[in-house]
Amino acid sequence: MFPVETTSRTAGWFPGPAAGDAGARPLVCIPYAGGTASVYRGWQERLGADIHVVPAQLPGRGRRLREPPHTALEPLVTALATALVEAELSHDYALFGHSMGALLAYEVACELRERGEPEPSHLFVSGSRAPHLYGTREDHLLPDDELRELVSDLGGLDRDRAVDAAYFERRLPVLRADLRVCETYRWRPRAPLRCPMTAFSASRDALASAPQTEAWRAYTSGSFLRRHLDGGHFFLNGGPSRDRLLRQLRDELDHVRTGPDAGPQPVNARRNAPWTS
């Protein structure tokens, strides 16, 4: 697990080390349903010193194990947005989220905008259908054995059966809570974000197809790019697709600049033309 900054009031939310470089841009990374901040272990070394990888630890896991996990998105968004502001991470920052984390990252960006805070310089959404496509599943109601089979089929359990069974049993309450967060969520129409957005889809992802990921295009009036990788839903957990993801993140972050008046703008000419409402 990441070392904890015990002097920070928000250390529970962001248990990673302080930025090594005072000028490093925060990249706040939000895990998938049932995931912990350790999903992003090793990202700092791969993305370089000018990026400060800030993994978010949600209630009910890690050092926050005694805290009850949220079962609805709105209070979770409110709490995470407040933590970002209090930790002084809501300026010149980028957001990355995978699956549930992508939905949470989008809603946090909207919440910060509504509070008068800056939008992220870049929003990365991965392994997630667009927000208006949520609400069609009820996996949080599955019996334990069927839910375990679903997670295994998606590639979320890849160790021996005895270890898998113990691991899954420990994570089951928080996984059900997170799935309920996603499956009871209903998108609230509002203006698109202005920041550039990159959406990552995977070739064998049963939860977020390429067209469902492409539908994120409507959620920004800035530039939009969808990148397609090989793998299943948990492609970011290792292998060549994880390496490619990190290279593409590095490339995108290298090509972002912040305009003082027009809001965050990309300088990568290869990005798609903006979608406008």
N, C-alpha and C positions, 0 to 999 in steps of 0.2 A: 504494500500500500504506500501511498505518497506520504512524505513527512508533513506534519501539521504545523501551521503557524499558530501557536497557542495564544499569541497576543492579539490576534484579530478576532473581532466580534463575528465575523463571517467565516471563520476557519472551518466550521462544520459544513458549509456549502462548498467551499473551495479549499480542499485539503492539500493542494499541491504546494511546492516551494515558491518563494517569491521570485519575481523575474530576476534573472541574472544580469540583464542589461536594462538600465533605467529607461531607455528609449524603446524597449521591446513592445510591440503591439499585442494586446491580449487576444487570444483565440479561445473563446469560452466553448467547451465541448460538453454536450449533454448526451447521456447514454440512452440506450434502447430500453424497452420494458424489461424489468428484472435486472438490468445492468447496474454496474457501479462505476465509480471514477476510474477504476483500474482498467476499464476498457481502453483507455487512452494512454496506458503505460508505454513508454518508449517514443511517443510522438514528439516530445520536446527535442530529443537528440536528432530526429529525422528532419524536423522543420527549421532548425537553426536558431541561433541566439537572438535574432531580431524579432522572433515571434515568441510570445509568452503563452504556452499552452496552459489553459486553466480548466482542468476537468471539474465538472460539477458533481457533487455528491448529493443525491436526493434523500429525503427522510426515509428511514426504514432499512438502511443498508450501511455497511462499513462501520465507522465510528458513530453513526447515527442509528444504529440498530434498535435502540430503545424507543426511538420516535416512531409513531404510527405513520405508515405511508399514506399519501393522499389517494383518494378514490374519485376525485373530480378535478378537472383541469384548472378551472378558474382560480381556486385558492392556491394551487401550486404555482401558477403563473405569477400571481400577485407576490407570493413569498420569494420566488426566485428573482423577479425584477427588483424587489426591494433590496435583496442581498447584493445584487450587482451594483446598485446605486451606492449602498453603504460601503462596499468594498472598493469604490471608485474605479469600477470596471465598465462603466457605461459611457465612456468617451473613447473614440478612436479604437474601437474593438470590432472583432468579427465573431460570428456565431456559427458553430457547427453542431448538427444534431443528426442522429441516426434513428430511423423508425419513429418511436414515440418521441425521441429526442428532437427530431426534425419538427414535429408538430409543436412541441414545447418551445423550441427556438423561435419559430414563426410567431407564436402568440406572445412570447416575451418581447420580441422586437416591436410588435404592435402596442403592447402595454407601455413600453418605454416611450414610444412616440406619443401616446396619449398623455403621458406625464410631462411632456415637453423635453424629454431627453433625446439625444441624437439617435438616429437609426444606426444599425451596425454598418461598418464600412463594407461588409460583404456578408451575405447569408448563404451558408452551405447546408443543403438538405439532402439526406442520403437514405436510401432504403425506405422511402415513404411515399404513399400516394398523396395527392394534393388534399388540403384540408376539407374541401366540400365533399370529398369522396369517403370520408370516415363515417362511421355509424352503421355499417352494414354487417358487422360481425358480432358474435356473442361468445368469444372464446373464453372469457373470464367465468362463464357458467359451466364449462366442460368438467366432467369428472376428472379426478387426478390423473388416472391412467391415460385418458384421451388427451389431456393437456400435455402430459409428458411426451406422448407420441407425436403431437403436433410440433412441439419444440424440437424434438429429435429430427423429424422430417425436414424442418427448416434449417438444420445444421447447427442448432444451439447446444447440442450435447454430443461431444465427439471423443469422450474418454471411455474407459471400460465401464461395464454396466453397474458394477458395485459402487464405483466412485460417482458415476452419473446419478444413481438413485439417491445417494446421500446428499449430493450437491443440489439436486432438484428439490428434495424435501425441504431443505433449509431455505431455498429461495421462493418456494411456492406462494407464501402469503403476499410478498411484495410483488411477485409476478402477477398474481390475480388482481391486486390493487391497481397496478400499472395498466393492465389490459382493460380494466373497468374505466380508467381515465380516458383511454383512447376510444373505447366503444360506446361510451355515453356522451362523448364530445359532439357538439353540433356547431358547425362554422357559423359565425356571425358576420354577415356582409359588411365590408368597410372598404375604404380606399386602398388600392395597392400600395405596398411599400415602394420607396424610391431607390433603395439600395440595389446594387447588382446582386444577382443570385445565381448560384450553380447548383444543379440538382444531379445527384448520382443515382443511376439505376443499375441493376444487375441482371444478367441474362437468364438466371434461373430463380429469380425472386418470386415466390408464390404470393407474397403479400403486397408487392408494389411493382406492377408491370411497367414497361417502358411508356405506354400511353398514359397511365395513371401518374407517373413521375413527370412526364412532359406537361401535364395539366398545371403544374406549379407556375408555368409561364405567366398565367393571369394574375399572379400575386405580387408582381413588381412592375413598375413603370420604368425601371432601369433596365439594364441589359440582362439577358438570361442565356444560360448555357446549360445544356444537359450532356453529361458524360456517361457513357455506357461501359460497364465493366463486366468481366466474366465472373460467374459465381452465383451463390445463393444469397439468401437474406442476410447472412452474417459474414459477408465477404470481407468486411473491415477487420475481422479478428485475426487474419494472418494470410500468408501466401502471396503470390504475385499480384493479386488484385489489391491487397492492402498496400503493397509497395507502390503500385501505380496510383492509387488514391492519394497517398502522401506526396508523391511527386507532383500530381496535379494540384493539390492544395498549395504546395509551395509555389508553383507557377502562378496560380491565381493571386495569391497574397503578394507576390512580387510585383503584380501589375495593378494594384489598387492604389489610388491616391484619393485624398479627401479634399473636395472643393469647399471653400469657405462659405459660399452662398448657395451653390447649386446642389449641395449634398454630396454624398459619396459617389464618385464616378470612376469606372474602370478605364484603363488605358490599353487593354488588350484588344487589338483590332480584329482578332479572330472571333470575338464573341458575337452572338446573334444580335440582330437589331432589336431595339426595345419594343415591348408590347405596351400599348397605351389604351386607357379606358375611354 
